[in-house]
Amino acid sequence: MKKKNINTFETELSRLQEISNLLDNDELDLETAMKLYEEGVELSSSCIQTLKEAEVRITEIKKKLDKIKTEDEEFLE
């Protein structure tokens, strides 16, 4: 999995929370709200992609672990 140089998953998630809180403000003008919403959609997409990559990596690690367990069981028989 590639490491992101500019943003990490945690900072993106934190910014998403911040945007959500800002959008709850009834005093935002429409243009600002639209820009925040657009930024939130982009961050959400990036976070989802990061989670998908993590899921693939975890699945690969689990397959390796299962293979090791199977080999150990065969060795012990």
N, C-alpha and C positions, 0 to 999 in steps of 0.2 A: 504494500500500500504506500502510495506517495504521501510524503509529508507536505502540507501546505505551508509555504513560506510566509504569506501575508496574514492569513487568519487560521486559527485552529477551530476545531469543532466547538470547543467550549466558548470561545469568544463569539463565534457566530450565533450560538444558542443564547448567550447572554444578550447580544444585540437584538435578537428576535424578541426576547422578553421585554427589553426596553421599548422596542417599537410597539409591541402590544399595549404596554402601559401608556405610551404617548397617544396611541389611537383611541384610547378610552377617554381622552380629554375632549370634552365637547367644544372647547374654544379653538380648536385647530381650524385653520382655513382649509378649504378644499384642496388647493394645490399642494400644500404641505402634507396633508393626509394622503393624497395620491402618491406622492414621492415616497413617503414612509411605507405605504402598502406595497409599492413596487419593490423597494429594497427588501421588505420582509419576504416577498415571494421568491426573490433571488436567493436570499439566505436560506430559506426553507428548502429550496431545491438543492443547494449545496450541502446542507445537513443531511438530507435524504440520501444523496449520492455517497457521502462519507459513511453513513450507516450501512448502505448496501455493500460497500467495499469491506467494511468491518465484518459483515455477515459472511461474505465469501471467505475472508481470511480465517474466521473462526471455524467454518465448515471444513476448510483444508486442514487446519490444526487437529480438529476432531477426527478426521479420517486417518491422519498419521497416528494419533493416539490409539484408535481402534485397531489399526494394523499392528502396533506394538503389543497391545493386549492379546491379540490373536496369536502372534508369534510366541509370546510368553506362555500362553496356554498350551500351544502345541509342543513347546520345549519341555513343559512340566509333565506331559502325558507319558 
